[in-house]
Amino acid sequence: MQDAHPAPAQPRNRLHGVTLEAMVRTLEAHYGWTELATQIPVRCFTHDPSVNSSLKFLRKTPWAREKVEGLYLFMLREKERMQRPLA
């Protein structure tokens, strides 16, 4: 039997609703594979990188996924900080 209650809203969770694929694609577009491999030195970013190979590895490796999530959040904070007007 399924729970009749909908999942609670997570307005403060920046990762809520963001897929791992979206994170990898956004990070690759922002940093490029070379810088991404420097930030998170894992083989799926350093040797013949692709979104599909990265997703396959990250889905099986919780510690690496946490690093990707952390870098994604850092990138979002940095983008916001750069967009704020100087006071």
Residue, then its C-alpha position, 0 to 999 in steps of 0.5 A: m500500500q502506498d503512502a497517501h501523503p505527498a512528499p513534503a516540499q523541500p524549499r531549502n534543499r537546492l538539490h531537490g528535483v535536480t537529476l544527477e544527469a542535469m548536475v553532470r551536464t551543468l558542471e561539464a558546461h560550466y567547468g569543462w571535463t579538464e577542470l572537472a577532473t581537476q576538481i574531482p579526480v575520478r577516472c570517469f572525468t579524467h579518461d575518455p569522459s562522457v555523461n553516460s560513463s560518468l552517470k554509470f560510475l556516480r550511481k554506483t559510487p556514493w562518495a563520488r556522487e557526494k563530491v559532484e553534488g557538493l561541487y554543483l552547490f558550490m558552483l550555484r553559490e558562486k554564480e549567485r555571488m557573482q550576479r549580486p550587485l556591489a553595494 
